[in-house]
Amino acid sequence: MGLLDRFLRGVNDAAEPVQRVAVLVDRRITQAADLAATGRSRGGVIVGIHRSLGGDDTESVVYSVALPVAGADPERVTVEVWSRHAHRLRLGLPVPVRTDGTAGVLDWPALCERWGVDPSDVVQRKQRKDRPDGIVDKAIDLRTSRRLAKLPRAAGTITGLDRFVLMGMRSSNWDVHLRLADGTRAKSPKDAIPVYAKWVAAPGAEVPVAVDPADPDKAAIDWIAAATAAAGVVELDDVPPPGSVAEADSGSGPAVAPAASTGPAAPPASAAPRPLASDPTLSSWVAMVQAGQMKPRAFQKAVADWQAAGMCSAEEAASALRAGAVS
């Protein structure tokens, strides 16, 4: 895959996981939705985050949650999660869980009520395989992997973040500006900051950096180490740090970008979503297409596949298409 192809894919990577879920009508998704509604409420802590790429180059993030048990080893549940709010799910975060004793999912409505965000924007999938503790990332791009493996390390402080713009389109990549411990500057260019590290990608954050002495504008940040170091100080009621990528993704702060970029136009205030039937999966896709994170054609196909699989009625499908303003 060429450099341009990778960048163009990065522009729309927020939509790809949902598109994949839409096409693959997986019973584990509906089972997870049922469990979230009927399971017993428990408290747990995120102890593992595992990121990988599927065969179609789409991203999968799986969370391991430990559930304390008095006088015994913790129980564990594993769940795959897609959501625009997934940057809030950090290593060490205490989370509510719904479980049936053998499997579990995040209690997303409870989380979103606590955070004050839309609870309909989530797709969860039950997982059977347990994962080890810590962050495991098998989706780091080759360029970054090589820099982290070969270049000397230094301590750095983030001084600014600019969203990378390609051909007038805002991508999910960021130019991360750094000040090194010796006072010199460096930059991690076009950085595909992983979801588990968006909270620590903020001005003033201290991060480990691999730096090319001959070209400090080709540095790479060890986001696994940065996010792991922050795991001991995370709380459920935290708000995204000012200027962070998490703040930009939350819509609560500016998505920093070069002055020449205006970004996609906001929908007019009159384009308020119409009422939608209660199917949570349809609701999540509607939220994605309205936010520009899912292409209209992919949205139409997702709804059609969902209806064809018997997962929703014709009326619910039609209501979703109207709410998503798709003709």
C-alpha positions, 0 to 999 in steps of 0.5 A: 500500500502506497503512502498516499493510500495509507493517508487517505485511509487514515482520513476515514479510519474512525468509520472503518471499525463501525463499517466492519461491524455493520457488514459482519452481522455477528451474534456476539454483538447482539448477545453483548447488547442483551447482556448489557441490558440484563446482566448483573452489575459489578465493578471492575478495573481495566487491566489490559488493552489489546489493539490489533488489525484485522485482515481488512486492515481495520482496527480492533481494541479489546479490553480485559477487566478484572472484577474483584472477588472477596477472598479469591483471585479476581474474575476477568471479562474480556470485551471488544468495544467500538465507540467515539468515546473509547479514548476514555477507556484507559488502563487502570480505569475503574468501570461498571460491568454487566456480567452473567457469571461467564462473560461480561460487557461494559455497562455503557449507559452507566458510563455515559451517564457519568461522563455526560455523553451520548450512550447510543454510540457504542458497539460491543462484542463479547470475547471468550479468550482472556488477554494478559495484563498491560497494553499490547499493540500489534497495530503500530505502523512499520515506520514507527516500529522501526524508529522505536526499535533503532533510534536512541531514546530521550525524555520529551515534553509535548509542546503542541499538537497539530492535526495533519491535513491531506488534500484539504481533509482532516486526518486522524494523524497528528504532528506532535511537537516536543521539547527534549530534556536537553532543551532541543526540539523534535517532532513526531510527524503524522503520528497515528496516536492509538486510542489508549494514548489519546488522553496523554497526548496533551501539551505538557505531558512527559513522554518517552521519545525515540529521536534521530540525532540527524533529523529531530523532525522524524521522532517517534513517541512510545505511546505504550510506555506513556499510557502505562505510566499514566495508569496509576492516576486515572479516575472515572470522573476525569475530564480530557486534559486541555488541548489533548487529542482526547479533548478534540475527540470528545468535541469539548475542545478545539481540534487543533489544525493548521490555519489553512484548514477549516475542516468539514462544515458543521450541519445546520442547527435545523438538521436535528435528528428525528426520533429513532426506534430503540435498536441500539446498534442502529442508533450508534450507526446513525450517530456515526453518520451524522458526525461524519465518521461513517460514509453514507453508502456504508451506512445504507449497506449496514442498515440493509444488512441488519434488516436482512439478517432479521435484526430489525424491522423494516420500520426500524430500518426506515426510521434509521435511514431518515434519522441519518438523513440518508435518501 
